[in-house]
Amino acid sequence: MWFILVIGFLLCLFGILIDSFFSLLFFGNSVLIDGILTELIMEVVLNKDVKKLGYRGDVIKVKPGYYRNFLNPRGLADVANKSRLKLIESRKEKMVMERDKLLENANEVLAKLKGLTVTIKAKVSDKGTLYAGISEEDVIKAVEASTKIRLEKEYLKMDHFKDLGEHTVLIHLGPDLEEKIKVLVESE
């Protein structure tokens, strides 16, 4: 009887050791402490800009579970090994120049949008309410018609307008890159 208990204990211990070995082999900084697999921090290189985390090419520290379950399946990051770090370092200067150029372009766009007021005409009911709300696409078309600047829907922070009058739309191009424009909704 005690022989079966010993064999069961040894199999459990062997399973925990094998599990921790494969975790270390595939995911780096995992440590076995008192039979509990403890995850530490690992370094990854971002393949794309990730909101509230970093920009493409940044080397950041994350928990292995976040990398394994979110970043890796979506192709947002790779493990930061020596060869990848050398490649990132060689491309770093080019990426900094590209980022500076993008910031410069964003500032130019915001300068053109500063103080802008666009007018949108819409069908109105007898009660003075709009038949259809004014959406981001309507504002994008109006801005493009007046300034020749094509904005993306994700840059506009607004609710759909359902009444006549003057409304404010926030254009958010990035951190510290915001401008408010006025949208005047009139009846046709």
C-alpha positions in Angstrom: 0.0 0.0 0.0 2.7 2.5 0.9 4.5 1.6 -2.3 1.6 3.0 -4.4 1.6 6.2 -2.4 5.4 6.7 -2.9 5.0 6.0 -6.7 2.1 8.5 -6.9 4.2 11.2 -5.0 7.2 10.6 -7.3 5.0 10.9 -10.4 3.5 14.2 -9.2 7.0 15.5 -8.4 8.2 14.4 -11.8 5.3 16.1 -13.6 6.0 19.4 -11.8 9.7 19.2 -12.7 8.9 18.4 -16.4 6.3 21.3 -16.5 8.8 23.8 -15.1 11.6 22.5 -17.5 9.4 23.1 -20.5 8.2 26.5 -19.2 11.9 27.6 -18.8 12.7 26.2 -22.2 9.9 28.0 -24.1 9.1 31.0 -22.0 12.3 32.1 -20.3 12.0 33.5 -16.8 9.8 31.0 -15.0 11.0 29.6 -11.7 9.9 26.6 -9.7 9.6 27.7 -6.0 8.1 25.1 -3.5 6.3 23.3 -6.3 4.6 26.5 -7.6 5.5 27.8 -11.1 6.2 31.5 -10.5 6.4 33.8 -13.6 8.8 36.6 -13.6 9.4 39.4 -16.1 10.6 38.9 -19.7 11.8 41.3 -22.4 10.0 41.5 -25.7 10.4 43.6 -28.8 7.2 45.2 -30.1 6.4 44.6 -33.8 3.6 47.2 -33.9 2.5 50.2 -31.9 0.6 49.0 -28.8 -1.7 51.4 -27.0 -0.5 52.2 -23.5 2.5 49.9 -23.9 5.0 51.3 -26.5 5.9 51.9 -30.1 7.2 49.5 -32.8 10.8 48.6 -32.0 10.6 49.3 -28.3 12.1 46.7 -25.9 9.7 46.4 -23.0 9.3 44.1 -20.0 6.1 42.1 -19.6 4.9 39.1 -17.8 5.2 35.9 -19.8 1.5 35.2 -19.6 0.7 38.6 -21.2 3.2 37.8 -24.0 1.9 34.3 -24.4 -1.8 35.1 -24.4 -2.0 38.5 -25.9 1.1 39.9 -27.6 2.4 36.8 -29.4 -0.9 35.4 -30.9 -1.7 38.8 -32.4 1.8 39.2 -33.8 2.4 42.4 -31.7 5.7 41.3 -30.1 8.6 38.8 -30.2 11.0 37.6 -27.5 14.0 39.9 -27.2 17.0 37.6 -28.0 20.5 38.8 -28.9 20.0 38.7 -32.7 16.7 40.5 -32.5 18.2 43.2 -30.2 21.1 43.7 -32.7 18.6 44.1 -35.6 16.5 46.6 -33.6 19.5 48.6 -32.7 20.6 48.9 -36.3 17.1 50.0 -37.3 16.6 52.3 -34.3 17.9 55.5 -35.9 15.7 55.0 -39.0 12.7 54.4 -36.8 13.4 57.5 -34.7 13.6 59.6 -37.9 10.3 58.1 -39.1 8.6 58.9 -35.8 9.9 62.5 -35.9 8.6 62.9 -39.4 5.2 61.6 -38.3 5.1 63.9 -35.4 6.0 66.8 -37.6 3.2 65.9 -40.1 0.7 65.5 -37.3 1.6 69.0 -35.9 1.1 70.4 -39.4 -2.3 68.8 -39.7 -3.3 70.1 -36.2 -2.1 73.6 -37.2 -4.4 73.5 -40.3 -7.3 72.3 -38.2 -6.8 74.9 -35.4 -9.9 77.1 -35.2 -11.7 75.2 -38.0 -15.5 75.4 -38.2 -17.2 73.1 -40.7 -20.9 73.2 -41.7 -22.9 70.1 -42.3 -26.4 70.3 -43.8 -28.9 67.6 -42.9 -32.6 66.8 -43.3 -34.7 68.0 -40.3 -38.1 66.9 -39.1 -40.9 69.4 -38.3 -39.9 69.2 -34.6 -36.4 70.4 -35.4 -34.6 67.1 -34.9 -32.4 65.4 -37.4 -33.8 62.3 -39.3 -30.3 60.7 -39.1 -27.6 61.5 -36.7 -24.3 63.1 -37.8 -21.6 60.5 -37.7 -17.8 60.5 -37.9 -18.0 59.8 -41.7 -20.0 63.0 -42.2 -17.5 65.1 -40.2 -14.6 63.5 -42.1 -16.2 64.4 -45.4 -16.8 68.0 -44.3 -13.3 68.4 -43.0 -11.9 67.0 -46.3 -14.0 69.3 -48.4 -12.9 72.4 -46.5 -9.2 71.6 -45.9 -8.2 68.7 -48.2 -7.1 66.7 -45.1 -8.4 63.1 -45.0 -8.8 62.0 -41.3 -9.3 58.5 -40.1 -12.4 57.6 -38.1 -10.3 56.5 -35.1 -8.9 60.0 -34.7 -12.3 61.6 -34.0 -13.6 61.5 -30.5 -17.3 62.4 -30.7 -20.8 61.2 -30.1 -23.2 61.2 -33.0 -25.1 64.5 -33.2 -28.9 64.3 -33.2 -29.8 68.0 -33.1 -29.1 71.2 -34.9 -26.5 73.7 -33.7 -22.9 73.9 -32.9 -21.0 70.9 -31.6 -17.3 70.3 -30.7 -15.3 67.4 -32.0 -11.9 66.4 -30.5 -9.3 65.2 -33.0 -6.8 63.0 -31.2 -3.7 62.1 -33.4 -1.6 60.8 -30.5 -0.4 61.7 -27.1 -0.3 65.5 -26.7 -1.6 65.9 -30.3 -5.1 67.1 -29.9 -7.2 69.8 -31.5 -10.9 70.7 -31.2 -12.9 71.7 -34.2 -16.4 73.1 -34.4 -19.1 71.4 -36.4 -22.2 73.5 -37.3 -25.2 71.4 -38.1 -27.9 73.3 -40.2 -31.1 72.2 -41.9 -31.2 71.7 -45.6 
